[in-house]
């Protein structure tokens, strides 16, 4: 009887996993930049107790970031579909890293102007935690491919 229950539970788990389909890991891919910015702003409002004025300013920053991300994703998708995918040269990687870091510095400066000291400290902790989570996720993907 126990074996039968175990087999049924396993089959149910397999069915549920396969029912999620091929878009399982692509959450947010079909959202507009405005929707992405709204969600991100609301999450930040809950985490940082933002005022209405702060919410408006942060929404603009999040909208700008979401539009930039969408543009980069569309560019990568177009290259992938056309078969132009090439490994970037050392100079190109350096240029991309510099652009990304410049953008991060710019966002950090804007946030420092918008948030008070306590909120800014909490935001920095959130970003650090997010960054380590992304690094861990990337390391996991790299190991799977190898």
C-alpha positions, -999 to +999 in steps of 0.1 A: +000+000+000+028+024+009+045+017-024+013+024-043+009+057-026+046+066-033+041+056-070+010+078-073+027+107-056+056+104-080+034+103-110+015+134-098+047+153-093+059+144-128+025+154-142+026+188-124+062+195-135+054+187-171+022+207-171+042+239-164+054+237-199+084+252-218+078+288-205+084+277-169+116+297-164+105+327-185+085+347-160+082+383-169+093+378-205+059+389-219+054+418-195+057+454-208+083+477-193+056+497-176+042+465-159+077+455-148+084+490-134+051+491-116+057+457-099+093+466-090+081+499-075+054+483-055+079+457-041+103+485-031+074+505-015+066+475+007+102+469+016+113+505+021+081+523+032+082+549+004+062+581+002+040+589-028+067+613-041+094+587-037+072+561-055+069+584-085+106+591-087+115+555-083+089+544-108+107+566-134+140+550-126+125+515-127+108+523-160+140+535-176+158+503-164+130+480-177+130+497-211+168+493-213+165+456-203+138+449-228+159+466-256+189+444-247+168+413-246+152+421-280+187+428-294+201+395-281+170+376-294+174+391-329+211+382-330+203+347-319+176+342-345+197+356-373+226+334-364+250+363-357+258+352-322+295+356-316+316+356-285+325+392-277+361+403-279+380+414-248+375+451-258+337+445-263+334+428-229+353+457-213+331+482-230+299+464-219+311+461-183+320+498-182+285+507-196+268+485-170+288+498-141+283+534-152+246+528-153+247+512-118+266+542-104+241+565-120+211+546-105+228+545-071+233+583-071+197+588-081+185+565-053+207+583-028+189+616-037+155+601-035+157+579-004+164+589+032+195+574+050+176+545+065+158+536+033+191+539+013+209+515+037+181+490+034+181+494-004+218+488-005+214+456+016+186+444-008+208+450-038+238+432-022+216+402-014+201+402-049+236+404-064+249+374-044+217+355-053+223+361-090+259+351-087+249+318-071+223+312-097+248+319-125+273+295-109+246+268-108+238+272-145+275+271-154+280+238-136+250+223-153+263+231-188+297+216-181 
